[in-house]
Amino acid sequence: MKYLYPYRWLSIAAIIVKFLGTVAELVLPLLLEYVIDTGVSLGLSHIIVPGVVMLLFAALALVGNVWANRLSVNASGKLTHDLRKDLFTKISYLKCGQVDVVSTPSLISRLTSDTYYVNEMVARVMRMGIRSPILVIGGLILSFVLDPLLACVLLVCVPVVGIGLWIITRRSVPMYAAVQKSGDRMVRSAQENASGIRVIKALSKTEYESGKFEGVAEDLSGKEYKANKIMAMPNPLSAVVLNLGIVAIIVIGAVCGKDGGVILALLSYFTIIQSAMMGISRIFVSLSKGIASASRIEQVMDIDSTETTMECPEGDEGYAVQFKDVSFSYNGNGNNVEGINFALKKGETLGIIGATGSGKSTIINLMMRFYDASSGAVYIDGEDVRSVPEAALRAKFGAAFQNDFLMSYSLRDNVAYGRDIPDERIKEALRDAQAEEFVKTLDGGLDFMLTQKGTNLSGGQKQRILIARALAGNPEILVLDDSSSALDYATDAALRKALAEHYADSTKIIVAQRISSVKSADMILVMDDGRPIGLGRHEELMSSCEEYRMIYAAQMGGE
């Protein structure tokens, strides 16, 4: 109702027009009864006038229903536009942990199919939710005006159908909720296959993945079948009950000697009511899907994603970045990182190295407050990150992440990314990121259009564009999370030289797999299974950390 309120006058207009068109439709059987029982016996002159009136009312019913349908579709479309916009904004501000709980495929499903079902529900209720009840109630009233005895047959049939629809709908809503959860799993499966298509083809696992998807699709199909089987009952139920009522009217009318016009008019009302009850059954189908979808949307909209800051003790202002006894768990069952302690002065460089899954990226997540530490504290410039507004905190960082993204826009737009950065500064960032030479060869230079995910660039080229994006804003803290893994050793060395010369005042955190990328850092943190096993300069670690020596020997060929 909150989303419908801005379009209340459009909705009211649709209701009024639909009401007038429906009333015009109800008048037609009364005129028909007059023509048959009275007009025919009195002559042609008594048929023409009511015939013309019938044509006028039929035209009014046609125009009113079509116009009302267009108004209702317009209102529901605008409502859905606003709902999708707000839902997208809400999703954008969800915390990383909240996204993990709901899951990305489920969020995509709620933003697409669930909003569609809400749109369908609102549009159908505005169209048929006005017309059908008026036809049922009006038809019953006018039937009693024509003949109370025969109208009693209608009075018996309608509640039977209504109770049946109510029982069916109560059973169908949870079924459609289960269908939409299965839809989330199908979206997840399709998303995983689309992102991993190269690996799937390289390992010849197309048939294997097709089999997995078939299982997901069959689960969804089975649940849809059960839900649709239940919702297939209203139409036959309405038809059977109301058709039996039609037979009863004909039999009772014949036995009691009712006039032909009265019986025909009542049959017309019975047909109108039957059509209206079919419409109501379709409304219940839309309600079943729409209520389940609205509930799923509401679950996301009700998540408290407001920025939270808290009063926390200050750290040492002499350090740009400081971790004190930090531990963290993603799911609450065992720490993913534990006992993290280091302090980094402004302009210094921290290298973080370790095996895959050792907790390197988790440290970055805690530093930028994508997640809050379970215990201990993270400080930026002496302030606990939990006490700094998120916008102010993130403004200090320039980051290129391991699984970062490129958009289907120009190279300039990808580097600037909505920031007011002049072309000269973009070119400097590209030069420092060792991207200048290959950018000059691109058609259009900065205006070169990238495809989605940058598929028209090589892996090393994409990484250099992402690094340029991180550098373009002259960040106080530069984070490179395994973002040079696709660079050759010479390019990597040139990048480190440019960072040392042109970003001496920036505090740098470099997450890497190879020692050459962090060897010259002021401090190197060695991670293993979520725990720090070494901290110091290269020379210190070579003498004190066996794991570091083993990595060095494997990569650099030393003993």
MARZAGU-422315 format. One line per field, with one value per residue (C-alpha): residue in one letter; z, y, x. Coordinates in Angstrom, 1 decimal. Layout:
<pts>
code = [A, ...]
up = [Z, ...]
north = [Y, ...]
east = [X, ...]
</pts>
This chain:
<pts>
code = [M, K, Y, L, Y, P, Y, R, W, L, S, I, A, A, I, I, V, K, F, L, G, T, V, A, E, L, V, L, P, L, L, L, E, Y, V, I, D, T, G, V, S, L, G, L, S, H, I, I, V, P, G, V, V, M, L, L, F, A, A, L, A, L, V, G, N, V, W, A, N, R, L, S, V, N, A, S, G, K, L, T, H, D, L, R, K, D, L, F, T, K, I, S, Y, L, K, C, G, Q, V, D, V, V, S, T, P, S, L, I, S, R, L, T, S, D, T, Y, Y, V, N, E, M, V, A, R, V, M, R, M, G, I, R, S, P, I, L, V, I, G, G, L, I, L, S, F, V, L, D, P, L, L, A, C, V, L, L, V, C, V, P, V, V, G, I, G, L, W, I, I, T, R, R, S, V, P, M, Y, A, A, V, Q, K, S, G, D, R, M, V, R, S, A, Q, E, N, A, S, G, I, R, V, I, K, A, L, S, K, T, E, Y, E, S, G, K, F, E, G, V, A, E, D, L, S, G, K, E, Y, K, A, N, K, I, M, A, M, P, N, P, L, S, A, V, V, L, N, L, G, I, V, A, I, I, V, I, G, A, V, C, G, K, D, G, G, V, I, L, A, L, L, S, Y, F, T, I, I, Q, S, A, M, M, G, I, S, R, I, F, V, S, L, S, K, G, I, A, S, A, S, R, I, E, Q, V, M, D, I, D, S, T, E, T, T, M, E, C, P, E, G, D, E, G, Y, A, V, Q, F, K, D, V, S, F, S, Y, N, G, N, G, N, N, V, E, G, I, N, F, A, L, K, K, G, E, T, L, G, I, I, G, A, T, G, S, G, K, S, T, I, I, N, L, M, M, R, F, Y, D, A, S, S, G, A, V, Y, I, D, G, E, D, V, R, S, V, P, E, A, A, L, R, A, K, F, G, A, A, F, Q, N, D, F, L, M, S, Y, S, L, R, D, N, V, A, Y, G, R, D, I, P, D, E, R, I, K, E, A, L, R, D, A, Q, A, E, E, F, V, K, T, L, D, G, G, L, D, F, M, L, T, Q, K, G, T, N, L, S, G, G, Q, K, Q, R, I, L, I, A, R, A, L, A, G, N, P, E, I, L, V, L, D, D, S, S, S, A, L, D, Y, A, T, D, A, A, L, R, K, A, L, A, E, H, Y, A, D, S, T, K, I, I, V, A, Q, R, I, S, S, V, K, S, A, D, M, I, L, V, M, D, D, G, R, P, I, G, L, G, R, H, E, E, L, M, S, S, C, E, E, Y, R, M, I, Y, A, A, Q, M, G, G, E]
up = [0.0, 0.7, -2.9, -4.3, -2.4, -4.8, -7.6, -5.6, -8.0, -11.0, -9.0, -7.9, -11.5, -12.6, -9.9, -10.8, -14.5, -13.9, -11.6, -14.3, -17.0, -14.8, -13.8, -17.5, -18.1, -15.3, -16.9, -20.1, -18.9, -17.4, -20.8, -22.5, -20.2, -21.1, -24.8, -24.7, -22.3, -23.1, -26.3, -28.5, -27.6, -28.1, -31.4, -33.2, -31.8, -28.3, -29.3, -31.2, -28.2, -25.6, -28.3, -28.9, -25.1, -24.9, -27.6, -25.6, -22.4, -24.2, -25.6, -22.2, -20.7, -23.4, -23.2, -19.4, -19.0, -21.5, -20.1, -16.5, -17.5, -19.0, -15.9, -13.6, -15.6, -15.6, -11.8, -11.1, -13.5, -11.8, -8.4, -9.5, -10.9, -7.5, -5.6, -7.8, -7.4, -3.6, -3.4, -5.6, -3.4, -0.3, -1.7, -2.5, 1.1, 2.7, 4.7, 3.4, 6.1, 5.4, 1.7, 2.7, 4.7, 2.0, -0.9, -4.2, -6.3, -4.0, -4.1, -7.9, -7.9, -5.5, -7.6, -10.9, -10.6, -7.2, -8.2, -11.4, -9.4, -7.1, -10.2, -11.6, -8.3, -8.0, -11.7, -11.5, -8.2, -9.6, -12.8, -11.7, -7.9, -8.6, -11.5, -10.3, -6.8, -8.3, -10.9, -8.3, -5.8, -8.4, -10.3, -7.1, -6.2, -9.7, -9.9, -6.7, -8.4, -11.4, -9.5, -5.8, -6.1, -9.0, -7.4, -4.4, -6.6, -7.2, -3.5, -2.7, -5.4, -4.8, -1.1, -2.1, -4.7, -2.4, 0.4, -2.0, -3.3, 0.2, 1.2, -2.0, -1.6, 2.0, 0.8, -2.2, -0.6, 1.2, -1.9, -4.0, -1.4, -1.7, -5.5, -5.3, -3.0, -5.6, -8.1, -6.1, -6.3, -10.1, -10.4, -8.3, -10.5, -13.7, -12.2, -11.2, -14.6, -16.4, -14.3, -14.5, -18.2, -19.2, -16.4, -17.3, -21.0, -20.2, -18.0, -20.4, -17.6, -19.7, -19.3, -15.6, -15.0, -17.2, -15.0, -11.9, -13.4, -14.5, -10.9, -9.8, -12.6, -11.8, -8.2, -9.3, -11.8, -9.3, -6.8, -9.5, -10.6, -7.1, -6.6, -10.1, -9.5, -6.5, -8.3, -11.3, -9.1, -8.8, -12.5, -12.7, -9.2, -10.2, -13.5, -12.0, -9.2, -11.4, -14.3, -11.9, -10.8, -14.5, -14.8, -11.6, -12.8, -16.1, -14.4, -11.6, -14.2, -16.4, -13.5, -12.1, -15.5, -15.4, -18.4, -21.0, -20.7, -16.9, -17.3, -20.1, -18.0, -15.0, -17.2, -18.4, -14.8, -14.0, -16.9, -15.7, -12.2, -13.5, -15.4, -12.4, -10.2, -12.7, -12.5, -8.7, -9.0, -11.2, -8.6, -6.0, -8.2, -8.5, -4.8, -3.9, -5.9, -5.1, -1.3, -1.2, -3.4, -1.3, 1.8, 0.4, -0.8, 2.7, 4.3, 2.5, 3.0, 6.7, 7.2, 9.2, 6.9, 8.6, 9.2, 12.8, 14.7, 18.3, 20.9, 21.0, 22.8, 20.5, 19.3, 18.6, 16.3, 15.1, 13.1, 9.8, 10.2, 13.4, 14.3, 18.0, 18.9, 16.0, 15.5, 13.2, 12.1, 9.1, 10.4, 14.1, 14.1, 14.6, 13.8, 10.2, 11.3, 14.8, 16.8, 14.1, 15.4, 13.4, 13.2, 10.1, 9.9, 7.2, 3.9, 4.9, 2.9, 4.4, 2.3, 3.2, 1.9, 2.4, 0.9, -0.6, 2.1, 4.8, 5.6, 3.6, 2.0, 5.4, 6.8, 4.0, 4.7, 8.4, 7.6, 5.3, 7.7, 5.2, 8.3, 12.0, 14.0, 16.5, 19.0, 19.2, 17.3, 13.9, 13.9, 11.0, 11.9, 15.6, 15.3, 15.7, 12.3, 14.2, 15.4, 11.9, 9.5, 6.6, 3.9, 5.7, 6.3, 2.7, 1.3, 2.7, 0.6, -3.0, -3.7, -6.4, -5.3, -6.4, -8.0, -9.0, -11.9, -15.1, -16.5, -20.1, -20.4, -21.7, -20.3, -18.9, -17.0, -15.6, -14.1, -12.9, -11.7, -11.0, -9.5, -10.8, -12.0, -14.9, -17.9, -17.1, -13.7, -15.3, -17.7, -14.8, -13.0, -16.1, -16.5, -12.9, -13.3, -16.4, -18.6, -20.7, -23.6, -24.3, -23.8, -26.7, -29.0, -28.2, -30.7, -29.1, -26.2, -23.1, -25.1, -25.9, -24.9, -22.7, -22.8, -19.6, -17.2, -19.7, -21.8, -24.7, -22.6, -21.5, -17.8, -17.3, -19.0, -16.8, -13.7, -14.7, -15.4, -12.0, -10.3, -12.2, -10.8, -7.3, -7.9, -9.6, -6.4, -4.7, -1.7, 1.8, 2.0, -1.1, -1.1, -3.8, -3.0, -5.3, -8.1, -9.9, -10.2, -14.0, -14.5, -15.6, -13.3, -15.2, -15.2, -11.6, -10.7, -12.7, -10.9, -7.5, -8.5, -9.6, -6.3, -4.3, -6.3, -6.8, -3.8, -1.1, 1.3, 0.7, 3.1, 1.0, 1.8, -0.9, -0.8, -3.0, -3.8, -4.9, -2.8, -5.4, -5.0, -1.3, -0.8, -0.6, 1.8, 5.2, 6.9, 5.7, 7.4, 6.7, 7.2, 7.5, 8.1, 9.5, 11.9, 11.6, 11.6, 10.7, 10.8, 9.8, 6.9, 4.3, 5.9, 9.3, 8.0, 6.0, 9.3, 11.6, 9.5, 8.0, 5.9, 4.4, 3.6, 1.9, -0.2, -1.2, -2.1, -4.2, -6.1, -6.3, -6.6, -3.4, -0.9]
north = [0.0, 2.3, 1.9, 2.2, 5.4, 7.8, 6.5, 6.6, 8.9, 6.7, 3.7, 5.4, 6.4, 2.7, 1.6, 4.1, 3.4, -0.4, 0.0, 1.9, -0.6, -3.5, -2.0, -1.4, -5.1, -6.1, -4.0, -6.0, -9.1, -6.9, -5.2, -8.6, -9.9, -6.9, -7.4, -11.1, -11.0, -7.6, -6.1, -9.0, -9.1, -5.3, -5.0, -3.8, -0.3, -1.7, -3.7, -1.0, 1.4, -1.1, -2.7, 0.6, 1.1, -2.4, -1.4, 1.7, -0.2, -2.9, -0.1, 1.5, -1.9, -2.5, 1.0, 1.1, -2.3, -1.7, 1.8, 0.6, -2.3, 0.2, 2.5, -0.4, -1.8, 1.7, 2.0, -1.5, -0.9, 2.4, 0.6, -2.2, 0.3, 2.0, -1.3, -2.6, 0.6, 0.6, -3.2, -2.7, 0.2, -1.9, -4.8, -2.3, -1.2, -4.7, -5.7, -8.5, -10.8, -10.1, -10.9, -14.2, -15.1, -14.4, -15.4, -13.6, -15.9, -15.4, -11.6, -11.8, -13.9, -11.5, -8.5, -10.2, -12.9, -11.9, -8.3, -9.6, -11.7, -8.7, -6.7, -9.4, -9.6, -5.9, -5.5, -8.5, -7.5, -3.9, -5.3, -8.3, -7.7, -4.9, -6.3, -9.9, -9.1, -6.5, -9.0, -11.7, -9.4, -7.4, -10.5, -12.0, -8.9, -8.4, -12.2, -11.7, -8.7, -10.9, -14.1, -14.8, -18.6, -19.1, -16.7, -19.0, -21.5, -18.9, -18.1, -21.7, -22.1, -19.0, -19.7, -23.3, -22.0, -19.3, -21.6, -24.0, -21.2, -20.1, -23.6, -24.1, -20.7, -21.5, -24.6, -23.0, -20.0, -22.1, -24.3, -21.3, -20.1, -23.5, -23.1, -19.8, -21.2, -23.9, -21.1, -19.5, -22.8, -22.9, -19.3, -20.2, -23.2, -21.2, -18.4, -20.8, -22.4, -19.0, -17.8, -21.1, -21.9, -21.9, -24.3, -26.5, -26.7, -27.1, -30.1, -31.5, -31.4, -30.1, -33.3, -33.5, -29.9, -30.6, -33.5, -31.4, -28.7, -31.3, -32.4, -28.8, -28.2, -31.4, -30.4, -27.0, -28.7, -31.1, -28.4, -26.3, -29.3, -29.8, -26.1, -25.9, -29.1, -27.5, -24.2, -26.1, -27.0, -23.7, -23.4, -26.9, -26.6, -23.3, -24.7, -27.9, -26.1, -23.3, -25.6, -27.7, -24.5, -23.7, -27.1, -26.5, -23.1, -24.6, -27.6, -25.4, -22.8, -25.4, -27.0, -23.7, -22.3, -19.3, -16.9, -17.5, -14.1, -14.5, -17.9, -16.5, -13.4, -15.6, -17.9, -14.7, -13.7, -17.2, -17.1, -13.6, -15.0, -18.1, -15.9, -13.7, -16.7, -17.9, -14.5, -14.7, -18.1, -16.5, -13.7, -16.4, -17.9, -14.5, -13.8, -17.2, -16.3, -12.6, -13.0, -15.5, -13.1, -10.0, -11.9, -12.7, -9.1, -7.8, -10.1, -8.2, -4.7, -5.4, -6.2, -3.5, -2.3, 1.1, 2.3, 1.6, 3.2, 2.8, 4.4, 2.5, 3.1, 4.8, 3.2, 4.6, 7.6, 7.0, 4.0, 4.2, 0.6, -1.5, -4.9, -5.8, -9.5, -9.8, -12.9, -13.5, -16.2, -16.1, -18.5, -18.5, -22.1, -21.8, -18.8, -18.2, -15.9, -15.7, -13.8, -11.1, -8.4, -5.9, -2.1, -0.1, 3.5, 5.9, 5.3, 1.8, -1.3, -4.6, -7.7, -10.6, -14.0, -17.6, -20.5, -20.3, -20.1, -19.0, -15.8, -13.2, -11.6, -11.9, -9.4, -7.0, -7.5, -6.6, -3.6, -2.1, -3.2, -5.4, -7.6, -6.7, -8.6, -11.2, -10.1, -7.6, -4.3, -2.9, 0.7, 3.2, 6.3, 5.5, 5.1, 1.9, 1.2, 0.5, 4.1, 5.7, 6.3, 3.8, 6.5, 8.3, 5.0, 3.7, 7.1, 6.5, 3.3, 2.6, -1.1, -3.7, -7.0, -10.6, -11.1, -7.5, -6.5, -4.4, -2.9, -2.7, 0.9, 2.9, 2.4, 6.0, 5.2, 2.0, 3.8, 6.8, 4.8, 7.6, 9.9, 13.3, 12.4, 14.4, 12.6, 13.7, 11.9, 8.8, 8.7, 9.0, 6.2, 4.0, 4.8, 3.9, 0.7, -0.2, 0.0, 3.0, 1.2, -1.3, 1.4, 3.4, 0.4, 0.2, 1.7, 4.9, 4.9, 6.0, 5.8, 2.1, 0.1, -2.8, -5.8, -7.2, -8.4, -7.1, -10.2, -8.3, -7.8, -10.3, -11.2, -9.1, -6.1, -6.4, -6.4, -3.3, -1.5, -2.5, -1.3, 2.0, 2.4, 1.9, 4.5, 7.1, 8.6, 9.0, 6.9, 7.2, 3.4, 1.3, -2.3, -4.8, -8.1, -10.6, -8.2, -8.7, -12.5, -12.3, -9.9, -11.1, -10.5, -7.5, -5.7, -6.6, -5.1, -1.9, -1.6, -1.9, 0.7, 3.1, 2.6, 3.3, 6.5, 8.1, 6.8, 7.1, 8.7, 6.0, 3.1, 0.0, -3.5, -6.0, -9.5, -11.9, -15.5, -14.9, -13.6, -11.3, -9.1, -8.6, -9.1, -5.4, -4.6, -2.9, -5.8, -9.2, -11.2, -14.9, -16.7, -20.4, -21.8, -18.5, -17.9, -15.7, -17.8, -15.1, -11.3, -9.2, -8.1, -10.5, -11.1, -11.7, -14.2, -16.1, -16.8, -17.2, -18.6, -22.1, -21.8, -18.6, -20.2, -23.1, -20.7, -18.8, -21.9, -23.2, -19.9, -18.4, -21.6, -21.0, -23.7]
east = [0.0, 2.9, 4.1, 0.6, -0.1, 1.8, -0.4, -3.6, -5.5, -4.5, -5.8, -9.0, -9.7, -9.1, -11.6, -14.3, -14.0, -14.0, -17.0, -19.0, -18.1, -19.1, -22.4, -23.1, -22.4, -24.9, -27.7, -27.7, -29.6, -32.4, -32.8, -32.7, -35.5, -37.7, -37.1, -38.1, -41.0, -42.5, -41.0, -41.7, -45.4, -45.8, -44.1, -41.0, -41.1, -40.7, -37.6, -35.6, -35.3, -34.1, -31.9, -30.2, -29.8, -28.3, -25.7, -24.9, -24.4, -22.4, -20.1, -19.8, -18.8, -16.2, -14.6, -14.8, -13.1, -10.4, -9.6, -9.7, -7.3, -4.8, -5.0, -4.4, -1.5, 0.0, -0.3, 1.1, 4.0, 4.9, 4.6, 6.9, 9.4, 9.6, 9.8, 12.6, 14.5, 14.2, 15.0, 18.1, 19.2, 18.6, 20.6, 23.5, 23.7, 23.5, 26.5, 28.6, 27.5, 23.9, 24.5, 26.1, 23.0, 20.5, 22.8, 23.4, 21.3, 18.3, 18.7, 18.7, 15.6, 13.8, 14.8, 13.5, 10.9, 9.5, 8.9, 7.2, 4.8, 4.0, 3.4, 1.1, -0.8, -1.4, -2.5, -4.8, -6.4, -7.0, -8.5, -10.5, -10.6, -13.0, -14.9, -15.5, -17.0, -19.3, -20.4, -21.0, -22.8, -24.7, -25.6, -27.1, -29.1, -30.5, -31.3, -33.5, -35.1, -36.0, -37.1, -36.3, -37.0, -34.5, -32.0, -31.8, -30.0, -27.3, -27.2, -26.3, -23.7, -21.6, -20.6, -19.6, -17.2, -15.9, -15.1, -13.4, -11.2, -10.2, -9.2, -7.1, -5.3, -4.3, -2.6, -1.0, 0.8, 3.5, 3.9, 4.7, 7.2, 9.0, 8.9, 10.7, 13.3, 14.0, 14.1, 16.9, 18.9, 18.4, 19.7, 22.7, 23.4, 23.1, 25.3, 28.0, 28.0, 28.2, 31.1, 33.0, 32.3, 36.0, 37.0, 34.0, 35.0, 38.7, 38.0, 35.3, 32.7, 29.8, 27.8, 28.6, 27.3, 24.3, 23.4, 23.7, 21.5, 19.0, 18.6, 18.0, 15.6, 13.7, 13.4, 11.9, 9.7, 8.3, 7.5, 5.9, 3.8, 2.5, 1.7, 0.0, -1.9, -3.5, -4.2, -5.6, -8.7, -10.5, -11.7, -13.1, -14.6, -16.3, -17.5, -19.0, -20.9, -22.2, -23.1, -25.1, -26.8, -27.6, -29.3, -31.2, -32.5, -33.7, -35.4, -37.0, -38.0, -39.7, -41.5, -42.7, -43.7, -41.4, -41.3, -38.6, -37.2, -36.7, -35.0, -32.8, -31.8, -31.0, -28.9, -27.1, -26.5, -25.4, -22.9, -21.7, -21.2, -19.5, -17.0, -16.6, -15.8, -13.3, -11.7, -11.7, -9.9, -7.2, -6.9, -6.3, -3.6, -1.9, -2.4, -0.7, 2.4, 2.3, 2.0, 4.9, 7.0, 6.0, 7.0, 10.5, 10.9, 9.8, 12.4, 15.2, 13.6, 13.3, 17.0, 18.6, 21.4, 21.8, 25.3, 26.4, 29.2, 30.1, 32.2, 35.5, 38.9, 41.4, 44.6, 48.0, 47.7, 51.3, 50.1, 48.2, 46.9, 47.0, 45.6, 45.4, 44.6, 42.1, 40.1, 37.1, 34.7, 32.4, 29.9, 30.5, 31.9, 35.6, 37.8, 38.8, 41.6, 43.0, 45.6, 46.4, 48.8, 50.7, 51.2, 52.0, 53.2, 52.1, 53.9, 55.0, 54.3, 52.9, 53.1, 50.8, 51.7, 50.4, 48.7, 45.2, 42.6, 45.1, 43.1, 44.9, 41.8, 39.9, 42.4, 41.6, 37.8, 38.3, 40.5, 37.9, 35.1, 33.2, 33.0, 33.5, 36.1, 34.8, 37.4, 40.2, 40.2, 41.3, 42.5, 43.0, 44.9, 44.4, 40.6, 38.7, 37.1, 33.8, 33.7, 34.3, 31.4, 31.7, 31.8, 34.7, 36.5, 36.2, 37.3, 40.8, 41.2, 42.0, 41.6, 42.0, 40.6, 41.3, 37.9, 37.2, 34.9, 35.0, 31.9, 30.6, 31.6, 34.6, 38.0, 37.8, 34.6, 36.0, 39.1, 37.2, 34.2, 31.8, 34.5, 35.3, 38.8, 40.4, 41.8, 45.3, 45.1, 43.6, 46.6, 49.0, 47.3, 47.4, 51.1, 51.9, 49.9, 52.0, 49.0, 49.9, 51.6, 48.8, 46.1, 47.7, 47.2, 43.5, 41.0, 39.9, 42.4, 40.4, 37.2, 37.8, 34.6, 35.1, 32.8, 31.1, 33.8, 36.4, 36.5, 38.0, 41.2, 43.8, 44.1, 47.2, 45.6, 42.5, 44.6, 46.4, 43.2, 41.9, 45.2, 44.9, 41.4, 42.8, 45.6, 43.5, 42.1, 45.5, 44.4, 45.8, 45.8, 46.4, 45.2, 46.3, 44.7, 46.4, 45.9, 49.2, 49.1, 48.7, 51.6, 55.0, 58.0, 59.3, 55.9, 55.4, 58.8, 58.1, 54.7, 56.5, 59.0, 56.3, 54.4, 57.6, 58.4, 54.9, 52.9, 55.5, 53.0, 50.4, 50.3, 50.3, 49.0, 49.9, 48.5, 50.4, 51.2, 54.7, 57.6, 59.0, 55.9, 56.4, 60.1, 61.0, 58.0, 58.8, 56.9, 55.8, 53.0, 53.1, 49.7, 48.9, 45.5, 44.2, 47.1, 50.2, 53.3, 55.8, 56.1, 59.1, 61.3, 62.5, 65.9, 64.3, 61.8, 64.5, 66.2, 63.1, 60.2, 60.6, 57.4, 58.7, 62.0, 60.2, 58.1, 61.3, 63.1, 60.2, 59.8, 63.2, 65.3, 67.3, 68.2]
</pts>
